[in-house]
Amino acid sequence: MDGQELQKIAGDCVVGLPGTDLEHRFGPDWRLYKVRGKVFILMTEMPGRPVVILKAGPDDAAALREQYADVIPAST
């Protein structure tokens, strides 16, 4: 799956969630989704590649990084 396909799937999922709001706080190229005022997903393009940034607890994030090579910390 490439980044564009991942963004489409993620976008399709979040629009169906109740109480989800979309903002473009960082500019038109950033899609920031919130529920009850809290950010849970961001989507944009990093130099030439679409990315999806998800909020996750530390233990969940570590488990996902161990299982999937393409899951990296946001600070990378």
HELIX and SHEET records of a PDB file:
HELIX    1   1 GLY A    3  VAL A   15  1                                  13    
HELIX    2   2 PRO A   58  GLN A   67  1                                  10    
SHEET    1   A 4 THR A  20  GLU A  23  0                                        
SHEET    2   A 4 ARG A  31  VAL A  35 -1                                        
SHEET    3   A 4 LYS A  38  MET A  46 -1                                        
SHEET    4   A 4 ARG A  49  LEU A  54 -1                                        
END                                                                             
